[in-house]
């Protein structure tokens, strides 16, 4: 995995978060491993906020930040002999080099640390856990935060939830982050442009997805930032279609929602292509989305809110629906989401946008009865002058 950051980046992130929370003890856990089958785990993916504060990719480690003293400590899990032999012992020297943290204790000392902090008058803070089952997505959450909360509750029954402070910290991107996001965008764009040149030769969505991954890897990325969407024909009208195995037919549209990953950062780009000459109806729908898309891009600037822009886009779409003789409806997805360590990244979605925010802009029209789905998605960086379109080099044409 690409890692372009030194310990100063993670130290600065901790300092930025601590600055929002004086006289606090912030406790953040790494994810734990999840069972895949019998004695095999799924590939480990670190908790995004824990990684953002430490750069560490080990499971079961706990970060403790004393914002009064300006001191960070890593609590390491005790490993059994099997883990040491098969997975290797945790390397403190390596962890220090990555994170910039040189104070270590064992995970079992958490209770003592919490008691000491509470007696000193510090407020105990945590990132509150998600529900066991996360709706409407229907998947189970990683249990690490819940297990940590159970330990904290032995000492502090009502720890302060600092997810919003964490989200606001992660929302404002630093130059190192923007550089990696831009690299992922460029790889995504180059790969898409190369695929589009040969779009008529693909017989199946799976072939297209396979070649996309090959191109991502050949160009130096770590693969996909998220499970790609390669949706042809009627599948393009399903917003989060994931089967990617249908036959591609002539005179159908293909909707690609994809992004290369570089390190922990990636792209999120949507393009809609025609296989052969588009029908007049397909072109009219595409042109309507492109018009709404360009109008939306022109409005992004510091101080605007995403709710305002969602309302603006729905008004623009209503005008296009009328021209297309489609019943009026709301855009089924949010017009924007933050992009960063997560594809749908942490940020304050209710407050005015600030300089340094990176977001997607992704209007679409989805007509299942007609087998037509069109989405165009680009990425913008909020600047003092408005918005810089980071994906401007990627062909938008049908």
N, C-alpha and C positions, 0 to 999 in steps of 0.2 A: 504494500500500500504506500502510495506517495505521501511523504510528510515533509512539507517545506517549512515547518515552523521550528524555531528554537525555543528554549525555555522562557525567554523574555516575553514571547507572545502569551503563554499561559499564565505567567506571573502577572502580566498586565491585565489579563481578563479577570483574575481573582481580585486584583486591586480595584478594578472598575465596579465589580459586584459589591465588594466590601464598602466602597464609598457610598453606596446606596443604603447600607445597613449598619450604621454605627452601633457599637456596644452589643454585638450579637455573636453567637456561636452558630455558624452555618455548617450543617452536616449534609453531605451529598454522597450518595452511593453509586458505585459502578453497577452495571447489570450483572446478573448471574447467568450461568450457562443454562440452556434449556434442552431437555431431552428430545432427540429426534427419533431414535429407535433403540430398543434394548440398552446397550451400553454406549451408544453413539449420540453425541450432542449435535444440535444445529451449529453451523458456523457462527462464531461469536461476533456480536455486533454491540459495541459499547453504547451505554447511555450517552446521548448527545451532549447534555449539559456537563456531565462528569468529564467527558473527553475535552470539552471546550475549556474547562478549568484546569486540566492536568496534562492532556495529551497522552494519557496512559490507556493502553488497550488490554489491561488485565481484568478478569472478573473479580467480584467480591471485595474489592478495595473500597475503603471509605475515606473521603476527604473531609477534614475538619478545618474551618477557617475561623480564627479568633480575630474579629474585626477591630477589637479594642487594642490588642497587642500587635496587630498586623502580622500574625503568625499562622502558617499553615502546617498541618500534620497529616501524614498518610497512615491509616490503620490497615495493616496487612493481614489477610486471612492466614490461619494456620493450615499448612498443607500436610496431607498424609503421605505415607511413603510411596504409594502408587502414583500420586500426582507428581511428586518430585522425580520419580524414575521415568515416567512416561511423558510428562508435560514440561519438565524442567523446573528448577527452583526459581522463585521470584528473585530477580536481580535488583537489589536496592540501588546499586551504582547506576544502572540503566534508568531506573525510575527517577532518580535525582537529576540525571542529565536531561531527561525529557521535560520534567515538570518544573524544575527549579526548586523543588521541596527537598530539604535535607533532614527533616525530622520524621522519624518513623516510630510507630508503636504497633502493638498487636491489636487485632480486631476486638479481642476480648476486653480491652481496656476502655471501650466506649462508655460504659456505665460510669466509671470513675471520672472520665473527662467531662461527661454531662453534669454530674453532681458538682464537680469543681466549678464549672462555668455558672451553674445556677446559683451557687453560694456566692459567687463573685458579682452577681447581679446582671449577668448577661442574658439576653433573650435567646432562647433556643429556636433555631430556624431550620426548615427542611423544604424540600421540593415534594409537595404532597403527592401520594400515589394516585394513579388512574384507577378506575373501577376494575374489578377482576376481569369482567367482560366489557370490552370497549365497543360501545354502540355509536353510530349505526353500522360500524364496520364488521362486527361479529367475531373479532379475534380476542384472544386472552392477553392481558398485559404481563410484562415481565414482573415477577413478584418481588424484586429486590427492594424497591421503595417501600412496599407494604411491610416487608420483614423489618426494614430499618425503623419504620414508624412504630412498630410494636416495641422495639427496644427503647426508642425515645420516650414512648408513653409511660414507661416504668418510672421515669424521672420527671417528665414534663407532659402533662395530659393535653395541653393545648399549644403545641409548637406553632410558631408563625410560619404560614405558607408563603414562600418567597418565589413562587413560580413567575409572577408578573415581573418582579425585579430581575430575575434571571432572563426572562424573555426580552425585556427592554435592553439588557446588556448585549444579548446575542443579536438583536435586531440591527444594531449599528455596526456595519462591516468595516474592518480595518483593511489596509492596503494589501496585506498578505492574502486575506480571504478573497478580495475582489480579483486578485491576480489568478488564483486557482479557479474561481468561478468562470472567469473569462477564458482560461485555458480549456475548461470543460465545454464551454459554449462553442469555441472555435473547432474543437475536435468533433463535436456533434454536428455543426454546420457543414464541415468538410465531408463528413461521412454521409450525411443526408444528400448533399449535392451529387456525390458520386453514385449513390444508389438511384437517385432520380434519373440519371442519364440512361440507366438500363432497366427502368421500371417495367417496360413491356416484356422483358424476358422472364419475369418472376411468375411462377404458376401457383404459388402457395404463400400464405402469410408467414409460415414458419421459415421458408427459405429467406425471406426478406429480413426477418429477425436475426437469423443466423449470420447473414452477411453483415448486418449492422454491428453485431458484437465483434466480429472479426476486424472490421475497420476501426472500431473503438480501440481495440487492443493493439492493433498495428500502429496506431497513431500515438500510443503512449499513455492511454487512460487505464484505469483499473476495472473497466467494464461498465455495466449499467448502474446509474444512480438509483434507479427504481425499476420494477418490472415493466418492461416496455409495452406500449399499446400499438399493435399493428392490425388495423381494422379495415377490412375492405367491404364494399357493398353495404348491405343492411347492418353489418357489424359496426360500421362507423357511427351509427346513431346511438350506440350504447356507450355512455360516457367513459366508463372504466372497463371496457372489454379487455379480457386478458387471455382468452384461449389461444389466439394467434396461430390458428391451424387450418383456416378455411381456404378453399380454392379462390384464387384471384381471377375474376372474369373481365373481359374487355368491356369498356364503356362504363366501368364502375369507378367510384372514388375510393381512395385509400387514405385513411387518417392515421398519421404517425404521431404518437406522443411519446417522446424518448429523451434521454439525456445521458451523456457520458459522465463518468465519475473520475475525479482526480483527488486522491486522498479522501478526506471526509466531505469534500465539496463536489457539486455537480451542476449540470444544466437541466432544464426542463423546457423542451421546445415541442410545439405542435405544428405540423404542416399537413395540408390536405392536397393530394395529387389526383390527377385523372389518368386512368389507364386508357390510352387512346384519346380520341376527341371527346370532350365533355358534351353532354346534352345541353340544350338551352336552359333547362330547369336547373341542372347542376351548376352551370356557370352563374345563373342569376342568384342562387343561394350563396355561392362562394363570394361573389362580388358584394353581396349584402353584408356578409361577415367581415370581409376585408375593409369595407367602409366604416363599420362600427369599430373595428380594431384600430384603424388609423385615427379616428376621432378620439378614442379612449387614450391612445398613446400621447396625443397632443396635450392632454389635460393633467398629466402627472407632474407634480411639483411639491416642494415642501409646504406643509400646512393643510393639504387636502386630506380628506378622510376616505377610507375605502367604502364606507356606507354611501357617501355622496356619489362616488364614482359608480357604485353598483346601481344606484337610482338613475344616473345619467345614461348608463349603458342600456338599462331596461327601456328607457324612453327612446333611445336611438333604435333599439331592436323593434319596438312597437311600430315605428315608422316603416321599417323594412318589412315586417310581417304584413302590414297592410298592402304594400306593393306586391308582395309575393302571394297575397291572398291566403295567408296562414292565420289561424286563430291566435289572438294575442296571448302571450305567456311570459313568465319571468325566466331569466337566464337560470338554468337549473344548478349551475355551479357558481362559486364566487368568482368575480372578475379577476381577482388577484389573490395570491398568497406570497408570503415571504419565502425567500430561497436562501439556503445556507448549509449548515451541517445536516439538516433534514430537508427533504424536498419541500414539504410543507413546514417551513421553519418557524421557530419561536419568534414572537414579536407581539407588540401591542396593537391588535387589530381595531381597537376602538378609538385610539387617539390620532391626532393629525400626524401625517408622515414627516419623518425627520431626514435630514441629509445623511447619507450613508446607508439607507435602507435599499435592499435589493428585492425586487418583486417580479412576479409574472404578470402578464396582461393577456387574458385568454377568453375572448368572447366566442360563442359558437351557436349554431342552429342545428337542431337534431330533429329529423323527421322520420321516425321508424316506419310509418306507413308508406313512405316513398323510397325507403332504403337509402336515404341521404343523411350524412352527418358531416358537418364542416366545423373545424376548430382551427384557429390560428393563434399561436401562443409565442410571445416574445418575452424578453427579460430586460428590465430597466433598473438603472441605478439612480436614486434620487440625489440630485446635486443642487447647489445653491442657485443654478440657472434654470432648473426644471427637472428634466430627466434625460439621462444618457441611455440610448438603446444599445445594450451590450451585444444583442444578437442581430444587429442591423445588416450584417453581411450575408445572412442566410436567406436564400431565395424564398420569396413568399408566393410566387406564382403557382397557379393551378397546373 
